[in-house]
C-alpha cells in the first residue's frame, strides 16, 4: 500500500535508511508532517515535510554527509522535493520557544549548499518560529516513519507559541497577497479557522472552511485559490477583492490578540 503514491513512499523509505546509516545511535526518530499527513499531498507540486530528531548535537562531518544524502534525494523527489529540519530531543520536550534547530534544508537553500557546503553546514542552525506550527501538526496528525512515537518525543505546543507561528506567516499578507494570492488567501483562512474554532487545518482545508464560514463576496477568491492549489493553474485573481479579504481577516485577528483561551475554559 502506498498512501502518498509509490515514488513518494519509496523516497521516504530511502530518507529513513540514509538517516539511520549516517546518524546511527544519535537518531531518535524521523517524522512526517505537512500536506503529506493532512490529506492534500499533490505529487506534482507538494513537498515532503520532515522532522529528524537527534539525541545530541550533530558533528560537522555527519551534517555534511547527511546533507549530501538529502540533496541527492531531493533531486529525485516528486513535486517540490524535500523540506526538513533536524532538532534536538531535549528541545522537543518540553517545547522550547523560539525552537532551536541543528540543521535545515529546503529547495530555496539548495544553491547555497551547492556553492559552499562547508559554509552551509557551519551556519545553517539557529531558531525557527515555523517549528511551532510544524510540531503542532505533528502532534495532531503526524506520522512516525521510524523511531519513538510522536507523543513520546514531542510535547504539546503552547497555544500562544502556535499562534505566534501562524501570525508570523500572515502578518504581512496585506502587502504580499497581490504577489501570492493563493498562499495568502488560504493561509489567512486557516488562521481564522484556528482563531474561531481552534481547528488545525491544511491550506486546502482552510479554503474549504472559508467557503462555509466567510461571506459569499470572498467565495470567488477562495475558489480560485483552491483551484490553483490543487491544479497549479494561475487564475485571473481580482486584486481589489484580494485586498478587501486580507484587510478583513487581518482586522478580525489583530483586533482580538492575544490568542484565545482553549475551548471550555
Buried (B, 14 or more C-beta within 10 A) or exposed (E): EEEBEEBBBBBBEBBBEBBBEBBEEBBBBBBBBBBBBBEBBBBEBBBBBBBBBBEEEBEEEBBBBBBBBBBEBBEEBBBBBBBBBBBBBEBBBEBBBBBBBBBBBBEEBBEBBEEEBEEBBEEBBEEBBBBBBBBBBBBBBBBBBBBBEBEEBBBBBBBEBBBBBBBEBBEEBBEBBEEEBBBBBBBBBBBBBBBEEBBBBBBBBBBBBBBEEBEEEBEEBBBBBBBBBBEEEEBEBBEEBBBBBBEBBBEBBEEEEEBBEEEEE
